[in-house]
Amino acid sequence: MELLQDLEWRGIIYQQTDEEGIKDVLSKEKISLYCGVDPTADSMHIGHLLPFLTLRRFQNAGHRPIVLVGGATGLIGDPSGKSEERKLQTLDQVQLNVEGIKKQLEQIFSVEGENGAMMVNNYDWAGSMDIVTFLRDFGKHVGVNYMLAKDTINSRLETGISFTEFTYTILQAMDFYHLYENHGCKLQIGGSDQWGNITTGLELIRKMSAEGSKAFGLTIPLVTKADGTKFGKSESGAVWLDPEKTSPYEFYQFWINTADADVVKYLKFFTFLEKEEIEALEKAVEEEPHLRKAQKALAEEMTRMIHGEESLQQAIKISAALFSGDVKNLTAEEIKQGFKDVPSFTVEGEEELGLVDLLVAAKISPSKRQAREDVSNGAVSLNGERVTDAAYVLGDADRIEGQFTIVRRGKKKYFLIKY
């Protein structure tokens, strides 16, 4: 399927500055195009993914992606979607964030070959610019009335907006102009909230570049959930790409828990599965939803893409162990991921501990009487093995890699004992 047709089928295109112009230029040549992100944190979350995955689709079709991390714009802050001023970050923090995000983006794009991705940082051209140059060379070309008409600025006029954030749209416009002039970049893509910034960039190119210069903008819809709740949040908060913030197991679980009403849309948006494969999975959702084939495919594709095959297999192993209760073969690292959010208790010292005493100390059972009853009734398992002896004393054999014992009370209540 031709690229734009595929994007339309997937529901990825929201707005285009010149639909026929974009169609025409893509039919005639392989272009350079860019998408950017500001380093407001040291990791991206899944809410950042769709524009960059769309950029990757252009790369797969032979076009050259320019991936921009905003070391300069990240020091200022985009007013988009905010009702108040962002807290400014230090230059050192922003540079650390740039490095973290750059590594994540390098996971998504191929940097080899003629259309290998080019990684850029707008601090390289904007960071050393003096205020007079900024005002004379760029500010002169963007009217105040033009800027006031932008939704991102207009929506802040009542609550207040600083001159710093007011000028953000010009800084981002400078990026498009710089990439157009120096790297032949003809298209910027971004989320729907970036429309105003993209069109300001086109305004600069129109006024500052040679006569007849032509560039384009394309935006992508906001990702929503069918039930109206915000996409990209789990019970523990944002779903980060950094495995230290959101483990591969948690990442996998986020996707596999996608509702039937959303899963086909997410397969279209986020995966590189072909139309026929997605349509087959859509049919499976309709005819045999209990098998959750679409959710499994989505979780596997996304976890493999962001964290690699080894982390995917580890996430599948942890999921299967938790579902079956057979947790004794998990490694200590897998236990850290799978039991990150369960109640835990740390045993001090090396002395052996009676099971009943442990259940009370860890507040797994409310009293010794209840603890003995729970054990005798077969309601307590250690590392997946049921224990019915109330006099049982835990030993080294009950410690997985000397670090953990997993206690289960009842069918689903897990507790983690740490040593």
N, C-alpha and C positions, 0 to 999 in steps of 0.2 A: 504494500500500500504506500502511495506517495506520502511524503512527510506531513504536509499540511492536512491532508485527508485523515491521516492517522491521528494527528493532534485533535482534529475536530471530533473524530469518533470517540476519542478518549475523554472529551469534554474539557480539554486543557486550555483552549483559547477563550479568553474573556473579552479583551479589546485589542484592536489593531489600529494603528494610526493611518494606515493606507493598505487596506486588504489587497487590492489589485496590484499595488506596487510591490508588496512583499511577495505575492505569488509570482509576479513577473521576474523579480530579481533572483528568487530561488530556483526558478526554472532555467535560468540562463547561466548561473555561475555558482561556485562554492564560495561562500562568504565567511567573514569573521564576524562574530557576534559575542555579546558579553552579558554577564549577570553578576551582580555584586552582593556582598553581605557586609554589614558593619560588625566589628568584633566587640559587641557589647558584653560578651562572656567568653570564657576560654574554650567553649564548646558550642557547636550548633545543636539545636534540638530538631525533632522531626517536622516542626512547623516550617523550617527553612528548606526542607528537601525538594519540594515540588518544582520550584523554578530551576534548581540546579539539575534535577533529573530531566527536565525539559531541555535544558542546554545540552545534556548528554545525548538526548535523542537527535539533536541537530548534528552533534559530532558523529554519531553512528551513521548519519546520512551523508557524511563527507565534509561537513562544514567545520570551521575551526573555532573552538570555544576560547574565549578570554574570560578567565575566572578572577574576579576582583575582590580582594579583601580590603575594606576601607580603613586603613590605618589613620588617615586624616579625618574622614567623615565620622569615624568612630569616636574621635576626640570631641566632636561637636554634638551629635545626636539628632536623629531624624524626628521631627515633631509628629510624624505620621502615627495616628492611632493613640496618641497620648493626650491627656487632659492637663498635664502639668510638665514642667521642665524636667529633663533627665538629669540625674546626678552625673557630673563630669568625672571621667576617669583619668588617672595619671597616664603620662606617656609610656612609662614602663609597663603598667598594667595592660594598656592597649596593645603594646608590642608582644607581650606574652600571649594575649588573646589571639593576635594575628597568627602566631606560630601554631597554636593549638588548632585553630580552624583550618589553616592551610593544609595541615596533615590530613584532616578529615576529608577535605575536598580532593586531595590527591588520591584518595581511595575510590572516588566516584569516576574520575576522568582518566583517560589514557593520555599520557604525555609523549608517546612515541609516534613517529610517522609524520607525514606532511601536515596533517591536521591535528597534531598533538596539542593538548591544552596548554595555553600560556597563562601562567600565574602572575598576577600583578598586584601591587599595593599602591593606592592613590597617595599615600604619604610621600612616595618617591617624587611626585611632581607638584604636589600641593603643600607639602610640609615646610618647604623652605621659601614659599612665595611670600613677599612682603605685602602689607595692606594696600599700599598705593598701586602696585601692579594688579592686585585683585580688583580694586575698585575701577581702575582705568580700563583694564583689558577685558574684564568680564561683567562687573556690576553695571557698567554703562549700557550694556546690551539687554538688560532685563528690567522691564518697567515695574514700578511698585504696584500699579493697578493690576498688571498681569499676575504678579505674585499673590496679591490679595484675593484674586479669584480662585486660587488653588484651594481645594477642599481642606487639605492638611493644615493650611495656614488660616483660612477663614474660620474653621471650626475652633480655633484657639484665640480668636480676637477678644471674646468676652472674658475668658478666664485668664488671658495674658500670655504673651510669647516674647521671649527675649530677642534682641537683634541677632544673637548667636544662632539660635534655632531658625530664625526667620531667613537667614542666609544659607541654610543647609541645602535648599533646592538648587542654588547656584553652584555650590561645591560639587554636588552630584552631576549637575549639567556639565561642569568642567571635565569630569571624568569621561563622559560620552564624547565631548569635543576632542579631548586629548587622544582617546583611543581611535576616533575617526581619522584624525590628522596623522597620527603616527603609526597606526596599525591597520588602517583601512577598515575599521569596524563599522558595519552598516546597520546593525540591529542591536537594540537592547531589549532584554526580556526581564520581567520581574513580576512580583505579586501585584494584585489589583490596586493595593494601596500605594504603589510606586508610579501610577499613571502621571501624576503631576510632575514628579521629578524627571521622568522620561521625556515628557513633552517639553520641559524647560531645556533639556539637553538638545532636543531637535531645534528649538528656537535659537540656541547659541550656534549650532552648526549652520543653520540657514543664514544667520547674520554675519558670522565670522569666517566661514569657509568660502572657497571659490564659488563663483556663480554656477548654478546648476547642481551643486552638491546635494546628494539625496541620502537620507538615512531614515530608519523606521523604528517603531516601538511596538511591542506586543506584551500584553499582560495576561496573567494566569489567575483563575478564580480563587477566592478564599476557600480553603478546604473546610467543609462543615460535616457534622454528623446528623443522621436522620432524626435523632431525638432532640435536636436543638442544643445539645451540650457541646462544649468547645473541643475541637479536635486537638490531639497532641498531649493531652493530660492523662496521667494514670492516677491511681489512688495516692501514690507517693509524690505526685507533682509532675513536672515536665519530663518528657521522654527524651533524654539527651543522647547524642551520638557517642560521647565519651564513655567507654566501658567502666570507668571508675565512678561515674555519676549515675549511669543506668547500666546495669550489668547486661551482657548478651542474653542471659536467661530472662530478665525483666523485659528487655527489648522484644524478644521473641513472644513473650506472653502478651505484651500489649497488642501485637498484631493478630495473634491467634484468638484473642478475645473480641475481635471485631464483630459487630452485629451483622446478621444476615442482610439487613437493609443497606449496609454500607460497604460490604466486602467487595462487590463487583466494581463499584466506583473506585475503591482504593487499588484494586488490581489494575484498573485502567490508568489511574494517576501515577502510581508509584513503581509498578513493575515493568519489565521489558518483555513480558510474555506476549506472544502474538495474538491477534484477534481471535483466531480459531481456538486457541487454548483457553482464553478468557471466556469465550462463549460456551465452551464445554463445562467450565467451572460454574458458570451462571446457571446452566441447566442442572448441575448437581445441587446447587443451592435450592432450586425449585423442587426437585424430585427426591432428593435424599439429604436434607439439611442436617440430619443428625450425624452424618459422617464428617461434616465440616471440612470437606476437601478444599474448598476455596480459601478458608481461613488458614489451613495448613500450608497451602501453596504461597499465600501472601506472606505468612510468617517466615517461611523458609527463604523465599526470594529476598526479603528485606534484610534478614539477619545475615545471610550469606554476603549480600552486597556491602553492608556496612562493617561487619565484624569478621567475615571470612568463614570458610568451610569448617574449620576446626571448632570455632566458637558456636557455629550452628549445631554441629553434632553434640557438643557439650550441652547446649540448651535443650535439645530434644531428649538427651539422656536424663537430665534433671527433671524435665516435665514428666517423662514416663515413670521415673522412680517415685515422684510425689503422687502421681495418680494411682499407682499400684501399691504404694506403701513400702516397696522393696528398696530401701535407701542404703543398705549396708555396703553396696559396691560404689557409692559415690566417693569421690576424692574430697579432701579438705577444701580445695579451691571450689569445687562444685557445691559443697555444702554452704560455703560463704555466699555464693550467688543465690541458691535456691531458698535459703533460710534467713535471708537478710532482714526480713521484716517480722519474723516470728518472735515471740517473747523469749528472752534468754536469761541464763543464770550462770555466773562465773564461780567455779569451785576453787577456793584458795588452798594451796598446799598440796601435798602428794598423798595424804592418807586416803585409804579406801572409805567409801561412803555407802551406808545402807540405802537401798532403794526407797524405802518408806521415808527415811529422814530426808533424802534428796527431794522427793515429791513435795514434802511440806516446806523445806527451805526455799525451793524454787517457786513456791506458790502454785504448783500444778494441782495439788490437792489441798483443800482448806484445813485438814486436820489429819493426825496420824490414824485415827479411826477410819476416816474416809479413804486415806491412802491405802491402808491394808485391804479395805473392801474393794477398791478399784483394782488392785493387783490380783487379789483372789478371784475376782470376777472376770479376769482376762481383758480388762480395759486398758492395760498399760503395755506398751511395746518399747523396747530399746533397740535402736538401729534397725527397726522393721521386724524384730523378733519378739513375740509375745512372751511376757514373763508373768508367771502365776504364783511364784514363791515370795511371800511377804518378807521372808528373812534374807532375800537375795542381796548380796553385797557387790557393788560395781568394782570391776578390776581393770587392768590395762587392756584386756581384750575388748572392753566396751568402749574404748576411746579410739575413734577413727583418726589415724595418723597422729595419735597422742593429743589431739586438739579438741575433738568434739564427741558428744554423745547426743543422738537425736531421740527424744522422748515423745511418744505419741500417746495421748489419752483419748479414748473413744475413737471415732472413725477419722476425724479431721483435725483435731487440735494438736498441733505440733509445738514442741518447745526445744530450744537448743541449749545444751549444757556445754560451757566452754571451760577449758583447763589452762 
